[in-house]
Amino acid sequence: FIRTDIVNCIITGNEAGVPFGGALELDNIATSESDHTIANTVISGNSGSGIKAFVAEDTTARWRIINSTISNNKNIDSNGYGISALNTDNGVLNARVSNSIIWGNDQASLKLSVVLSTTPDSIKLNVDYSNLDIEDNDLGDLVSRGENILNADPLFIDPTASNYHLQANSPMIDVGPDIGVPMTDFEGDARLSGAAVDIGADEVIVPEL
């Protein structure tokens, strides 16, 4: 059993050494089980997908992606997705993306594939309170749509300079859930600061009057 907690991190400037690779490789093979939490993390500016997974044989993988930003990951050898997952054999992936931004990657926000699988519902991806640069009706049957799935430019301050803080007029501000989120953002700023939690890794600090 493998458990990984990736919290308050910036993952950037990596290059996938193999086709279909990613900055975070969350693969499961044989009979392994894994449980991964990715929270308050920015995954950006990598050559390859932001998160990539190959779940095969008799394995089970669980993910929680919370208050994270996955953006500006570049295409190399047919990847460059926000999240890319391939299930085969009896592999099972149960995942949740919540209060996160997946936007501006070279390929689509999500690529989920099931090949030669004998397991019903081998991929279960729940998405809520998140911003994706694909339309809701393009998410496909492998995605369970929760509340408040947005499709809007998040208005980062300067993504070309790897600045993924939110502008003051960002539509990501004050539209997140009030429960199940970290108490601080990726820099340690208090969350919440305003009427409600912000979507993504950054919480915009509202000046006190």
C-alpha positions as CSV (number, residue, x, y, z in Angstrom):
1,F,0.0,0.0,0.0
2,I,1.4,3.4,-1.0
3,R,0.1,6.6,0.5
4,T,1.3,10.0,-0.8
5,D,0.4,13.5,0.4
6,I,1.6,16.3,-1.8
7,V,0.6,19.6,-0.1
8,N,1.7,23.2,-0.5
9,C,4.0,22.4,-3.5
10,I,4.9,24.0,-6.8
11,I,5.8,21.3,-9.4
12,T,7.3,23.0,-12.5
13,G,10.1,22.7,-15.1
14,N,10.0,18.9,-15.4
15,E,10.3,17.0,-18.7
16,A,8.7,13.6,-19.3
17,G,11.4,11.2,-20.3
18,V,9.0,8.8,-22.1
19,P,6.0,9.2,-24.4
20,F,2.7,9.8,-22.5
21,G,4.6,10.9,-19.4
22,G,3.7,13.6,-16.8
23,A,5.1,15.7,-14.1
24,L,3.4,13.5,-11.5
25,E,3.4,9.8,-12.5
26,L,0.7,8.0,-10.4
27,D,1.0,4.5,-11.9
28,N,-0.3,1.3,-10.3
29,I,0.6,-2.2,-11.5
30,A,0.4,-5.8,-10.3
31,T,-1.7,-5.9,-7.1
32,S,-0.7,-2.6,-5.6
33,E,-3.0,-0.2,-3.8
34,S,-2.4,3.6,-3.5
35,D,-4.0,6.6,-2.0
36,H,-2.8,10.0,-3.1
37,T,-3.8,13.5,-1.8
38,I,-2.7,16.5,-3.8
39,A,-3.7,19.8,-2.1
40,N,-2.8,23.4,-2.3
41,T,-0.4,22.6,-5.2
42,V,0.5,24.3,-8.5
43,I,1.5,21.9,-11.3
44,S,2.6,24.1,-14.3
45,G,5.2,24.7,-16.9
46,N,6.1,21.0,-17.4
47,S,6.8,19.2,-20.6
48,G,4.2,16.5,-20.4
49,S,0.9,16.1,-18.7
50,G,0.3,17.6,-15.3
51,I,-0.8,14.3,-13.7
52,K,-0.5,11.0,-15.6
53,A,-1.6,7.5,-14.5
54,F,-1.5,4.0,-15.8
55,V,-3.7,1.7,-13.7
56,A,-3.4,-1.9,-14.7
57,E,-3.7,-5.5,-13.6
58,D,-5.4,-6.0,-10.2
59,T,-4.7,-2.6,-8.7
60,T,-6.7,0.1,-7.0
61,A,-5.9,3.8,-6.9
62,R,-7.6,6.6,-5.0
63,W,-6.9,10.3,-5.6
64,R,-8.1,13.5,-4.0
65,I,-7.1,16.7,-5.8
66,I,-8.1,19.7,-3.7
67,N,-7.5,23.4,-4.1
68,S,-4.9,22.8,-6.8
69,T,-4.0,24.6,-10.0
70,I,-2.9,22.6,-13.1
71,S,-2.0,24.8,-16.0
72,N,0.4,25.5,-18.9
73,N,1.8,22.0,-19.2
74,K,3.2,21.4,-22.6
75,N,2.6,18.8,-25.3
76,I,5.5,16.3,-25.9
77,D,5.0,12.9,-27.5
78,S,1.2,13.0,-27.4
79,N,0.6,14.3,-23.8
80,G,0.3,17.8,-22.4
81,Y,-3.1,17.1,-20.7
82,G,-4.1,18.5,-17.3
83,I,-4.9,14.9,-16.1
84,S,-4.4,11.8,-18.2
85,A,-5.4,8.3,-16.9
86,L,-5.4,5.0,-18.7
87,N,-7.1,1.9,-17.1
88,T,-6.7,-1.6,-18.3
89,D,-7.2,-5.2,-17.1
90,N,-8.9,-5.1,-13.6
91,G,-7.4,-1.8,-12.6
92,V,-9.7,0.6,-10.7
93,L,-9.2,4.4,-10.2
94,N,-11.5,6.3,-7.9
95,A,-10.7,10.0,-8.0
96,R,-12.1,13.4,-6.9
97,V,-11.2,16.8,-8.2
98,S,-12.6,19.5,-6.0
99,N,-12.1,23.3,-5.8
100,S,-9.4,23.1,-8.4
101,I,-8.4,24.9,-11.7
102,I,-7.3,22.8,-14.7
103,W,-6.8,25.4,-17.5
104,G,-4.5,26.4,-20.3
105,N,-2.7,23.1,-20.9
106,D,-1.7,22.2,-24.4
107,Q,-4.2,19.4,-24.6
108,A,-7.6,19.0,-22.9
109,S,-8.1,19.3,-19.2
110,L,-9.0,15.6,-18.8
111,K,-8.2,12.5,-20.9
112,L,-9.7,9.3,-19.4
113,S,-9.3,6.0,-21.3
114,V,-10.4,2.4,-20.5
115,V,-8.8,-0.3,-22.7
116,L,-9.4,-4.1,-22.4
117,S,-10.9,-3.7,-19.0
118,T,-13.2,-6.4,-17.4
119,T,-14.1,-4.2,-14.5
120,P,-17.3,-2.2,-14.6
121,D,-16.8,1.5,-13.7
122,S,-13.1,1.1,-13.6
123,I,-12.7,4.8,-13.6
124,K,-14.8,7.0,-11.4
125,L,-13.8,10.6,-11.5
126,N,-16.0,13.1,-9.5
127,V,-15.6,16.8,-10.2
128,D,-17.1,19.6,-8.2
129,Y,-16.5,23.3,-7.5
130,S,-13.8,23.3,-10.2
131,N,-12.9,25.2,-13.3
132,L,-12.1,23.3,-16.5
133,D,-11.4,24.6,-20.0
134,I,-13.8,22.1,-21.6
135,E,-17.5,22.4,-21.8
136,D,-19.6,20.4,-19.3
137,N,-21.2,18.2,-22.0
138,D,-17.7,17.3,-23.3
139,L,-16.6,15.6,-20.0
140,G,-17.8,12.2,-21.0
141,D,-19.4,9.3,-19.3
142,L,-16.4,8.6,-17.0
143,V,-16.9,11.9,-15.1
144,S,-19.5,12.4,-12.4
145,R,-20.5,16.1,-12.4
146,G,-21.0,17.7,-9.1
147,E,-21.9,21.2,-8.2
148,N,-20.5,24.4,-9.6
149,I,-18.3,23.2,-12.5
150,L,-17.1,26.4,-14.3
151,N,-15.7,27.1,-17.7
152,A,-14.1,30.5,-17.5
153,D,-10.7,32.2,-17.9
154,P,-9.4,32.2,-14.3
155,L,-7.6,35.4,-14.9
156,F,-4.2,34.5,-13.5
157,I,-2.0,37.5,-12.8
158,D,0.8,36.4,-15.3
159,P,0.9,32.7,-16.3
160,T,3.7,33.4,-18.8
161,A,5.9,34.3,-15.8
162,S,4.5,31.3,-13.7
163,N,2.4,33.7,-11.6
164,Y,-0.8,31.8,-10.9
165,H,-2.2,34.1,-8.3
166,L,-5.7,35.3,-9.1
167,Q,-6.4,38.8,-10.3
168,A,-8.8,40.8,-8.1
169,N,-11.6,40.4,-10.7
170,S,-11.1,36.6,-11.2
171,P,-14.3,34.6,-11.5
172,M,-12.6,32.0,-9.2
173,I,-13.0,34.2,-6.2
174,D,-15.6,33.5,-3.5
175,V,-17.2,30.6,-5.4
176,G,-15.7,27.6,-3.6
177,P,-17.2,25.3,-0.9
178,D,-16.9,26.2,2.8
179,I,-16.1,22.7,4.0
180,G,-13.5,20.0,3.0
181,V,-10.8,22.5,2.1
182,P,-7.4,23.3,3.6
183,M,-7.3,26.1,6.2
184,T,-4.5,27.9,4.2
185,D,-3.5,28.3,0.6
186,F,-0.3,27.2,-1.1
187,E,1.6,30.1,0.4
188,G,0.1,29.8,3.9
189,D,-2.4,32.6,3.5
190,A,-5.6,32.0,5.5
191,R,-8.5,30.4,3.7
192,L,-11.1,31.8,3.6
193,S,-10.5,35.5,3.1
194,G,-13.7,37.0,1.7
195,A,-17.3,35.8,1.4
196,A,-16.4,32.3,0.5
197,V,-13.4,30.1,-0.5
198,D,-11.6,30.8,-3.8
199,I,-11.1,28.0,-6.4
200,G,-7.5,26.9,-7.0
201,A,-4.3,26.9,-5.1
202,D,-4.4,30.7,-4.4
203,E,-6.6,32.5,-1.9
204,V,-6.9,36.2,-2.6
205,I,-6.4,38.2,0.5
206,V,-9.1,40.8,1.1
207,P,-7.7,43.8,2.9
208,E,-9.3,44.6,6.2
209,L,-11.2,47.9,6.3
